[in-house]
Every structure is written in C-alpha cells, then in structure tokens.
C-alpha cells in the first residue's frame, strides 16, 4: 500500500486466492483507483499485457479493427 501511495507502482497484477485475500484485494483495488494505476486481475490478462508491452517496446504493434478479426477472411 505504501508503494502505491508513494507513486512507486505503475501497474498492479493482483490475482487473489481464497477468503483471506478479499480484504487485501479491496484495499489494493481502492488505492489503485485513487492513484489511477491500471490493475490486472487474471493471469491471462497479465500475459496479454506483458506481450503488448513487449511489442510496444520493440515498436512492433499492428492495429486491427475488432470487426476485421472476427470476419470470415480475417481482414
């Protein structure tokens, strides 16, 4: 919490498990929202974010319309 409040965190990956984590999860989410820090809550989303960040760093980002990705021919 101190790192969030101290502007030392840029991205949060929080995948809580079990009942004991509920209190911490709420506190972390609340602090993240107040600090405007993006929060990821699943491992699949964390992997997608990591791949996206890596692609951006390599300047290898290609943008497609969502409709094109779901069309018959793919574009």
C-alpha positions as CSV (number, residue, x, y, z in Angstrom):
1,X,0.0,0.0,0.0
2,X,2.9,2.4,0.8
3,X,4.4,1.8,-2.7
4,X,1.0,2.6,-4.3
5,X,0.5,5.7,-2.3
6,X,4.1,6.8,-2.8
7,X,3.8,6.7,-6.7
8,X,6.3,3.9,-7.0
9,X,3.9,1.5,-8.8
10,X,2.9,1.8,-12.5
11,X,0.9,-1.4,-12.9
12,X,-0.7,-3.9,-10.5
13,X,-1.2,-7.6,-11.2
14,X,-3.4,-8.9,-8.4
15,X,-4.7,-12.4,-8.5
16,X,-6.0,-13.1,-5.0
17,X,-6.9,-16.6,-3.9
18,X,-9.1,-17.6,-1.0
19,X,-11.2,-15.8,1.5
20,X,-8.3,-14.3,3.4
21,X,-7.3,-12.3,0.3
22,X,-10.6,-10.5,0.0
23,X,-9.8,-7.7,2.4
24,X,-6.4,-7.1,0.8
25,X,-7.8,-7.2,-2.7
26,X,-10.4,-4.5,-1.9
27,X,-7.8,-2.3,-0.3
28,X,-5.4,-2.7,-3.2
29,X,-8.1,-2.0,-5.8
30,X,-9.3,1.1,-3.9
31,X,-5.8,2.5,-3.6
32,X,-5.1,1.7,-7.3
33,X,-8.3,3.5,-8.5
34,X,-7.5,6.6,-6.3
35,X,-3.9,6.6,-7.7
36,X,-5.1,5.9,-11.3
37,X,-2.9,2.8,-11.5
38,X,-4.1,0.1,-14.0
39,X,-4.9,-3.2,-12.3
40,X,-4.9,-6.6,-13.9
41,X,-6.8,-9.4,-12.0
42,X,-6.2,-12.6,-14.1
43,X,-3.0,-14.3,-15.3
44,X,-4.3,-14.4,-18.9
45,X,-4.7,-10.6,-18.8
46,X,-1.3,-10.2,-17.3
47,X,0.3,-12.3,-20.0
48,X,-1.6,-10.4,-22.7
49,X,-0.4,-7.1,-21.1
50,X,3.2,-8.3,-21.0
51,X,3.1,-9.3,-24.6
52,X,1.6,-5.9,-25.6
53,X,4.2,-4.0,-23.6
54,X,7.0,-6.0,-25.2
55,X,5.6,-5.4,-28.7
56,X,5.3,-1.6,-27.9
57,X,8.9,-1.5,-26.7
58,X,10.0,-3.2,-30.0
59,X,7.7,-0.9,-31.9
60,X,6.0,-3.9,-33.5
61,X,2.4,-3.0,-32.8
62,X,-0.2,-3.7,-35.5
63,X,-3.7,-2.5,-35.0
64,X,-6.8,-4.2,-36.4
65,X,-10.4,-3.4,-36.2
66,X,-12.2,-5.8,-33.9
67,X,-14.7,-6.5,-36.7
68,X,-11.9,-7.5,-39.0
69,X,-10.6,-10.0,-36.6
70,X,-14.0,-11.7,-36.4
71,X,-14.8,-11.6,-40.1
72,X,-14.7,-14.6,-42.4
73,X,-11.4,-13.8,-44.1
74,X,-9.8,-12.2,-41.0
75,X,-9.3,-8.7,-42.6
